[in-house]
Amino acid sequence: MDKMWASFIGMGLMVLASLLITFARVKLKGFARGIVSVIAFVVLLVSVVYMLLSII
């Protein structure tokens, strides 16, 4: 059951990362765009860790 929740969290974080990067590219410019893109990248890395935890 814990592996299922870890995979759901990983998938949710991937969706969040894709929404953040889309928002950054469409709506933001300059420094704010860079900050939101970095946050999206960090969220994506955390989602990869959760997905790997769900496999193990």
C-alpha positions as CSV (number, residue, x, y, z in Angstrom):
1,M,0.0,0.0,0.0
2,D,2.9,2.4,0.8
3,K,4.4,1.8,-2.7
4,M,1.0,2.8,-4.2
5,W,0.9,6.1,-2.3
6,A,4.6,6.8,-3.2
7,S,3.8,6.3,-6.9
8,F,0.7,8.6,-6.6
9,I,2.7,11.3,-4.9
10,G,5.4,11.0,-7.6
11,M,2.8,11.3,-10.4
12,G,1.2,14.2,-8.7
13,L,4.5,16.0,-8.4
14,M,5.2,15.4,-12.1
15,V,1.9,17.0,-13.0
16,L,2.7,19.9,-10.7
17,A,6.2,20.3,-12.3
18,S,4.7,20.3,-15.8
19,L,2.0,22.9,-14.8
20,L,4.7,25.1,-13.2
21,I,6.9,25.0,-16.2
22,T,4.0,25.7,-18.5
23,F,2.9,28.7,-16.4
24,A,6.5,30.0,-16.3
25,R,6.9,29.8,-20.1
26,V,3.5,31.4,-20.9
27,K,2.9,34.0,-18.2
28,L,6.2,35.0,-16.7
29,K,9.3,36.8,-17.9
30,G,12.7,37.5,-16.6
31,F,13.8,36.6,-13.1
32,A,10.4,35.2,-12.0
33,R,10.5,32.9,-15.0
34,G,13.9,31.5,-14.0
35,I,12.9,31.1,-10.3
36,V,9.7,29.2,-11.2
37,S,11.5,27.0,-13.7
38,V,14.1,26.1,-11.0
39,I,11.3,25.2,-8.6
40,A,9.7,23.1,-11.3
41,F,13.0,21.3,-11.9
42,V,13.4,20.6,-8.1
43,V,9.8,19.3,-7.9
44,L,10.6,17.0,-10.9
45,L,13.7,15.6,-9.2
46,V,11.7,14.9,-6.0
47,S,9.1,13.2,-8.1
48,V,11.8,10.9,-9.6
49,V,12.9,10.0,-6.1
50,Y,9.3,9.1,-5.1
51,M,8.9,7.0,-8.2
52,L,12.1,5.2,-7.6
53,L,11.0,4.5,-4.0
54,S,7.8,3.0,-5.3
55,I,9.7,0.6,-7.4
56,I,12.0,-0.6,-4.6
